[in-house]
């Protein structure tokens, strides 16, 4: 059963398999190891392993398979499964299990794994101990289909194995491959009479979806307010509006929102005040409307929608958005804001950029406009700080990566640092270390007398010892260009003062109220 399952997953399009050491999962691991087309990746921590696979699937837009043994190993997969569910990332989880006769009788390392991830998986199956070849083929096809269909996400196959677990591979019977073709979604053409339109763009289903949006904006001469995860900043155009959070924005008559929600709460708050026609376009059925202000939803693949959409143009409209100049107060200290603006002067054309949650992605959304880069990534499904280093390592199987995270995020996932030495492409991990949780300074709770201990969670750790422990070259932020040019994975640390950072953010906001 195990070799046939792996064979048909590979034929559907799964080429990467991630596993952690375990006994009950041995039949699957042996089958993968002996398959000429399978790429096997190993990490000792199942939680980090699942985020590593999540990063790989983000970069490739195709499912990665994760194999773990039974028991708590399965429970450790939940955070990444939740993120994949909310971020629409295809993953296939194969959990080894005890045979049914050992369930519910206090057998070692045995718990109820059947439908354990029910709210967060697109599809799930609990395999019988003995199966025929045709059934296995159907299971593999079902798993791949549900992971990749119009709203991608995680799927779960629970695989019980009886002893002996270490058995010779048996050549499976020949069964024709069940082919899968996923359709494209088309919407009826939507024509509007408004010439003062605005396009806002969140994270898109496919990285290449940004190109038809940029062409549409150019054709209509409509301004674009693009979230950093939209990848519009990798392809600068005249229609792109930089620093849109700080502008006194003209009021549009019509707004097109492509993709997922925006990082910027200011933009969403502004849209709520203008009460204009707001249309959301995505192939996914998930509602992207935290302010509850949408007037129309269109389910369509983005290139198909852009090809048929039309509206009149106003030659003066775009100029109203491009004329204001944005000036920012400076700081003599090296803050996170200044660091982002420094990165704008560095050649990042060869790297993808991963942004950690908390302040890094917010500062990047406001201030990071690199001259060139490959692509932007983040785990924004649930905005968690767990598994970020592992995700970065998974991304680096596809391209060189600059990962930018905070110190709390780094501390949470230190046990994933060894993965950076195993990636196909080099990873530079930049840690903004302000010795606590900087994002909480922006909340009213910052006035609480126990703020430093209970919310900021002050610490005095530096990351050079961690780099040394895991055999990673260590650089100060002043030498980040050297780290990026070194051709090997490295850890870069910038130490800042949370209170100075917050004062600079306040000064910037005060200038543009």
MARFIDO-182520 format. One record per residue: x, y, z of N, C-alpha, C in turn; residue in one letter. Coordinates in steps of 0.05 Angstrom, whole numbers, plus 5000, padded with zeros to 4 digits. Each point is the difference from the previous one (the first is absolute). Example, Ala and Ser with C-alpha at 12.3 -4.5 7.8 and 13.67 -1.06 7.14 Angstrom:
<nodes>
526448865156498250245000501850245000A;499350214986501650245001498550225014S;
</nodes>
This chain:
<nodes>
501649765000498450245000501750255000X;502150005017501550255004501550094974X;501249814986501550084976498050104979X;497849874997498050084980498950285007X;499550055025499050275008502050214993X;502649965006502150194993500250034970X;499949774985500250004971497850184988X;497649975009497850154988500050295008X;500950065024500350285008502150144982X;502149864995502150114983499050044971X;498549814990498950034973497950224998X;498750075022498250225000501550275000X;502450005012501650255000501450065026X;499949825020501450045025502949904997X;501950175003502849924997501650025026X;499150165019501450055025498549875023X;501549845016498949865023501750085025X;498750085021501450095024499249815023X;502049915015499549815021501750055025X;499049925023501650005025500449715008X;502349945013500549735008497849885017X;499349754994497949865015499949714990X;498949825017499949724992497549934984X;497650085010497549914987499850104971X;501350224994500050114973502049884981X;501549805010502249884984499249904973X;497749864997499349904974499850224979X;498850235007499850234982502750114993X;501750045021502650124996501849824982X;499949745004501549814984499150024971X;497350024996499050024973500950254986X;500150225015500950264988503049984993X;501649895019502849984996500749844976X;498449804993500549834978498750084974X;498750235000498750094975502050194986X;500649964975502050164986499250294996X;497450065001499150284995499550165025X;500149875023499250135025502450155012X;499550245011502050155015499250005029X;501849885017499449975028501550205017X;498550145018501150205018499449925028X;502150025018499749895027500650235021X;498350015020500450195022498949865025X;501350055023499449855024497550105015X;498950224992497750135015497650014981X;497949865006497749994982498750274996X;499950175021498850264997501650164979X;502650015003501750144981499949874972X;499949745000499949854975497550094983X;497750025013497650084986500250284989X;501250195015500350274990502150014978X;502049835002502049984978498549914974X;498349805002498549924976498150224991X;498950155018498250224993501550214984X;502550065008501650194985500649904972X;500649744998500649884974497650024981X;497649945011497650024984499350294992X;500650195018499650284993501750084976X;502549915000501950074979499349874973X;499149755001499549844976497150014991X;498150085017497249994995499049724993X;501449805010499149724996500249865027X;498549785004499949875026502749875008X;500750025025502149855012498849805020X;501149775001499049795018501649995026X;498649965023501349995026499349735012X;502149855009499549745012501050005028X;498449925019500849985028499049745012X;501249935023499249765015497550075016X;499149815016497550035014500450155027X;497850075013500150135026500250304999X;501650115019500350295002501350124975X;501549844984501150094975497750114982X;497749885001497850094984498950265011X;499850025026499050255012501750244994X;502649964996501850224994499650124972X;498549874984499550104973497850214999X;498450035021497750175000500650294993X;502050135012500450294993500550044970X;501649844987500450034971497649944984X;498449805009497549944986498150235002X;499850135023498350245003500950224981X;502650054999501150214983499449934970X;500549754993499549924972497050044992X;498349935019497150034995499350294995X;500950185017499350284997501650144977X;502349904993501650124979499649874973X;498449794999499449864975502549884987X;501549855017502549884991499649704999X;500549874977499649714997502149835015X;499149835018501749825014498649735003X;501549784999498949735004501449875024X;498449955021501049885024499449705001X;502249845003499749715003500949935028X;498049935017500749945028499949705004X;502249885009500049725007498449955025X;498849775002498349945023500349705007X;499249945025499849725008497649874985X;500049744997497749874987497550025018X;497649984989497650045015499849845026X;501149765000499749835025501750105023X;501850194995501650125022498950275008X;497950094988498850255008498149965024X;499950205017498150005022500449775020X;502649935003500649785019502650065015X;500850265001502450095015502649894988X;500049944974502549934987501950244999X;502649955001501950225000499850184975X;500450255004500150204978497649994982X;497749955012497549984984497950195011X;498950164982497850175007498050014976X;497950145003498050014978500950204980X;501149914977501050174979498050044977X;497849865001498050014979498550265001X;500150154979498650264998501050205021X;502549975008501050175022500350294991X;500250054973500450274990497450114986X;497849895007497550044985499450294992X;500250205018499250274991501850124979X;502449894997502150154985501049854975X;498949774994500949864976497849994979X;500750004974498150004979498849724996X;501549805008499149724996501649825018X;499049775008501549825017499149714995X;501749815006499449724997501549845021X;498849795010501249815018500249734985X;502349924992500449774983499649745016X;498949804987500049735013502749874999X;500449795015502649875001500749874973X;498149894987500549884974498350144979X;501350074978498650144978501049894974X;498350034979500949924974501150244984X;501349944978501450214985498250224990X;497649924990498250204989499050205022X;499649905024499150175022502250205007X;502549905001502350185007500250224979X;499749924974500150204979497950225004X;497649925007497850205005500750185023X;501149885022500750165023502150224993X;502049924985502150194993498950224982X;498249934982498850204982498250195016X;498449885019498350175016501650205017X;502249905012501750175016501150234984X;501049944977501250214983497850204991X;497749894992497950174990499150205021X;499449905024499050185021502150195011X;502649934998502150185008500350234980X;499449954975500550194978497650144988X;497649915008497650114986499750305004X;497850114992499850294997500650165026X;499649875023501150125025501949795012X;502650034994502049805009500249995031X;501249795010500349985029501149725007X;500149945026501149755010498049774998X;501049764996498449755001501449815018X;498549795010501149825020499349714993X;502049834998499649724997501349865024X;498349865016501049855023500649714990X;502449915006501049754988500849805022X;498249815007500749805021501949794988X;502049925016501949794992500249805023X;499949754993500549785019502949914997X;501049875021502749904998500149754983X;502249934987502650145001500050264984X;501350205012500150264987502450024980X;502049845004502450014984499949754982X;498750034977499549784983501050064972X;500749804984501050054973497850124983X;500850174981498050124982499149794980X;497450004995498949824981499150164976X;500849924976499250144976497050014998X;498950244999497050034999499049924973X;497549934998498849944974499850254984X;500049974974499850234982497250104998X;499650255007497350124998500350264985X;498350054980500250254985499750245018X;501450224994499850245015497450144995X;498750095021497550154998500750304997X;499650104977500850274994498150215011X;501150235007498450225012500550264985X;497850134992500250264987498350195015X;501250215010498550205016499150224981X;497450085002499050214982500850285008X;499750184981500350285005497250125005X;499850205017497450125006499650264985X;497850024985499550244984497550145012X;500150275001497750155008498850144975X;497550075001498850164979501450284999X;500450114977501350264998498550215017X;501550165014498950215017500950274990X;498250164990500650264990498950225019X;501550205005499150225017500350264986X;498550205009500150274988501750195015X;501149925022501750185016502850024989X;501150244999502750044990502050045022X;499050065024501850055023500149745017X;501449814989500249745013502749975015X;499949825020502449935015500349705001X;502449904998500649715002501649965025X;499049825017501649925023500649704997X;502449925008500949724995501249895025X;498949785009501249845022501649774989X;500749815017501449764991498349864980X;501249914978498649884978500249704999X;498149864988500149714999502549894987X;500850134978502549924985501750254998X;502649975002501850234999499750154973X;499649854979499850124973497450154996X;498049975019497550154997500450305001X;502350095010500450295002500250134972X;501049854980500550134974497450094986X;497949834999497550114988498850235015X;500450015026499050235016501550254993X;502749984997501650234993499350104972X;499549814982499250084972497350145000X;498149905017497450125002500250295010X;501650045021500450275011501250194979X;501949894985501250174979498050074979X;498449814992498050054979497950215009X;499249985026497950185010501150265012X;502650005004501350225015498850045027X;499649775014499050015028502349955019X;500050145022502149965020499849725014X;502349905009500149755014501150045028X;498649925020501149985027500549705006X;502549924999500749725000501249925027X;498949805013501249885023502749894992X;501849995020502749904993499949714991X;498149845010499949724992498749964972X;499150214988498949974973502249964979X;502450075007502449994982500050224979X;498150195002500150224981502650165002X;501250005024502450165004502449884986X;499749754991502249884984499950104972X;497950144992499750094972498950295001X;501650205008499150275003498850124974X;497750145004498650124977499250295007X;499250154980499150275005497450015016X;498549794999497449995014500349935030X;502249905008500449925028500150255018X;498549995021500050225020501649925024X;502350125004501749935023499150165025X;500549895023499450135025497150095002X;498249834990497250084999498750045027X;501149885021498850045026500450285010X;502050144989500750275010498950224983X;498649934978499050204982497250105007X;499450254993497250105001498849914973X;498549785001499249874975497450124989X;499950034973497550084986497949785003X;497550064998497949815003499249874973X;500449744998499249864974497049954999X;499049964976497249924996499749704999X;502249864996499849704997502749885009X;499949785015502449875010499949714993X;502249904987500449724995502049895019X;499349795015501849885019500649724990X;502649944994500849744991501449865023X;499549735002501549845019499150025029X;501949965018499349985028500150275014X;499449995026499750265015502750155001X;499850255004502450175001501250005027X;502750035001501450035026499250265014X;499650214983499550275011497250025012X;499850055026497550065012499150294993X;501950184995499350274994498550014973X;500949854981498650004974497249895003X;499749785015497349895004498250205014X;501150145021498450205014499250224982X;501850094982499350214981497849914981X;500149764990498049904982497250005013X;500049945026497550005015498850275001X;501650215001499050275003498950114974X;501049914977499250134974497549874989X;499349765009497449884992499650004970X;501949894985499849984971499449724992X;499649964974499549734990502649845001X;499949775014502549845004499449714991X;501649914980499649744988502549835005X;499649765011502249825006500149784979X;502549944990500349804979502149805009X;499249745000501949795008498849734990X;501749814994499049734994499249855025X;500850095023499449875025497350105011X;498749825015497350075010500150145028X;502450015012500250135027499450294998X;498350105019499350285002502450165010X;500750214985502350175007498850285006X;498650035022498650255006499850055030X;502350045014499950045029498450245009X;499850204982498450245008497149984991X;499349794986497249954991499050234983X;501650074979499350234983499849924971X;500449754993499849924972497150044989X;499950084974497450024987499649784980X;502149864992499749784980502549825002X;499449744997502249805000499949854973X;502349964988500249864974502049785003X;499149754996501849775001501049954971X;502550054996501249974973503049985003X;501249854981502950024999500750284990X;502250115011500650284996500750084972X;501749844986500650074972497550014982X;498149825005497549994984498350255005X;499950085026498450245006501350254988X;502550035003501450244989499750034970X;499949774986499950014971497350114990X;497949975016497350094991499150265014X;501350095021499150235014500650254985X;498150195000500450254986498750235015X;501150244998498950245012501350244987X;498750235001501250244988502450105016X;501650174987502350115013499750305002X;501250115021500250295005502950075001X;501150154981502950054999501150165024X;498250145014500950155023499949845026X;498549785000499549855025502549895012X;501749874984502449885010501950225011X;500150234987501850215009499350105028X;497549995007499250085027501349825021X;500549754993501249815019503150025000X;501150094978502949994997501450265009X;498550215003501250265005501050045028X;498649905021501050065027502749885006X;501650155015502749905008499849935030X;501249775006499949905028502850035012X;500150155022502550045014499849875028X;502249875009499949865025502150125019X;499250035026502050085019502349805002X;502450105003502349825002500649945029X;501749805004500949935027503049944998X;501550105019502949955000500749725007X;498149855013500549725007499249824976X;501249765000499149804980497649865010X;497750094991497449885007499249804979X;497849855005498949824980499150154975X;498850245003499250164977502550074983X;502150105013502450074986501349764987X;499849775013501149754988498649934975X;497350025000498549944976500850194977X;500250255006500850194979502849964991X;501849905018502749924991499949774980X;498249815005499949774982499150094972X;498650234998499250104974502450074982X;502350055013502450084985501849764993X;499249765008501649764996498949844977X;501749874985499249834978498849745011X;497449984998498649765009498749854977X;501050054976498749894976500149704999X;501949875014500249714998498649855022X;498750145019498949865023496950045002X;498749815012497350035009500250105029X;497950145009500050135026497749895017X;500649885023498049915018499850205023X;497550075007499650205021498549885024X;501350015023498849905024497650175009X;498349885016497750145011500750195023X;498150155009500650215019500850254985X;502250135008500850254988501549974973X;501649784995501549994975498250034975X;497749864998498450034976498750274999X;499350115023498750274999502150214992X;502449985011502050204992500749964970X;500149754991500649964972497850104982X;497549965008497850094984500050314997X;501050135021500150294999502550114986X;502349865003502550144993501849844982X;499449754994501849834984499150014971X;501650134983499550014971502749954986X;500949755000502649934989500250074970X;502450054991500450064972499149764983X;500449765010499249764987500149775020X;498249804997500249765015498449784986X;500349755009498849784986497049985007X;499450015027497249955009499950045030X;497650075010499550035029498449775011X;500649925024498649795014499450075029X;498049885011499450025029498049795007X;499849945026497949825010497850185012X;498150094982498050195009497349885004X;499849734996497449885004498950055028X;501749955020499350055028501950205013X;502050104985501950205010501549905024X;500649755002501449895023503050044998X;501449995023502950035000501349735001X;498549785002501249745002500849894972X;502149854999500849864975501250184978X;500650255006500950184979502749924988X;501949925018502749934990499749744982X;498449815009499649764984498750074973X;498150185000498750084975502150134981X;501750175011502150124984501849794988X;500749805015501749784989498649854978X;497449965003498549874978499950164975X;499750275002500150174977502749994986X;502149965015502750004989500649744984X;498149824998500449774982499450094971X;498850244997499350104973501650244991X;501050165019501450244992501650115025X;502050174996501350125023498050185015X;500250005027498050145016501450195020X;498950245003500650185022497649995018X;500349895024497949985020500350225020X;497950165005500150225019497949955022X;501049955024498249935022500950155026X;498250005019500650125026501349805019X;500950105023501449835019498149795013X;497550085006498149815012499549774980X;499750074975499549804979502449814998X;502450115002502449844998500249815024X;499550105024500249835024498049774999X;497750064988497849794999500949774983X;501750044980500649804980503049944998X;501550045021502949955000500749724991X;498449815007500749724993499749944970X;499250204984500049974971502550124987X;501750125016502450124988501749794985X;500349755009501649814984499049964971X;497450064995499049974973501450194981X;500950225009501350204983502649904987X;501249805013502449884989499549784980X;497449944996499349784982498650094974X;499450264998498450094978501550004973X;498549974979501250004973501350274993X;498750215008501050274995500650145027X;501850195000500850135025497750175012X;500050015026498050165015501550195019X;499450264998501050195019497750075019X;500349935025497950055020500750265015X;498550214996500450265013498150015024X;501150035024498450015024500150295011X;497750135002499850255014499749955029X;502050055016500049935028499750265017X;497550045009499550235018499349905028X;500749745006499949895026497149995012X;498249934982497249975009498150044977X;497450015007497950024979499450294994X;501250104978499750284993497250084992X;498549824989497350074990498250095022X;500449905024498250075022500350295009X;502150134992500350295006497850164986X;498949894979498050154984497249965011X;499749855022497449945011499650145027X;497650055009499550145025501349865024X;500449744998501149845022502850095007X;501350154982502750095006500250185024X;497750115009499950175024499849845026X;499649744998499749835023502749995015X;500050025027502549995015501549734997X;498749794992501349744996500649944971X;500050224984500349964971502549854992X;502350075012502549884992500149705005X;498849915022500249725007497849834987X;497650114999497749844991499450014970X;500750234987499450024972502550034983X;501750195006502550024985501849765004X;499749865023501649765007503050064996X;500950205014502850094998502049765004X;502150004984502149805004502750144994X;502249865005502650124994501749824982X;498749844983501449814983501050144975X;502449914992501150074973500249744984X;500250024974499749764983502749904989X;502250135006502649904991500549725011X;499549945025500549735010498349794986X;497550074993498349814985501249944973X;501050214986501249964974502549825003X;501650055020502349835005499249715005X;498049965017499149735007499249844975X;498750134981499049864977501750044975X;502550105004502050024979499150194977X;498850225008499250204981501850245002X;501150114978501550255002498250225011X;501350185016498550215014501050274990X;498250184995500750274991498450215015X;501250235004498450235009498650124977X;497950165005498450114978501650174981X;502150145010501650174983501349834978X;500349745004501349834980498049834985X;497550084998498049834987500549954971X;501150204986500749964972502149784996X;501950005018502049784999498749735004X;498249995019498649745005498449924976X;498650184987498449944976501749914977X;502550104998501749934978501749755006X;499949905024501849785008499349744987X;497549974991499249754987499549775019X;499850065026499449795020497950115020X;498749825013498150085021501450145023X;498750205012501250155021497950135018X;500850085024498250145018501050295003X;498350194997500650295003498350115022X;501250155018498550115023500250305001X;497750145003500050285005498750055027X;501550125019498850065026499150295000X;497550035010498850275001498750045027X;498950245004498650075024497150034994X;498349835013497150014995498850275004X;500950145020498850265006500850214979X;502449994990500850184978498449944975X;499849744994498449914977497250125002X;498749975023497350095003499750304997X;501950155011499950294998500350094970X;501749864985500250074972497349944985X;498849775006497449944988497950215007X;500050095025498150215008500550264985X;502550074997500750254986499149994970X;500449764988499149974972497050034998X;498649865018497150024999499050285005X;501350155018499150275006500450194977X;502049944983500550174976497949964978X;498649785001498249934978497249945008X;499150135023497349965008498150164983X;
</nodes>
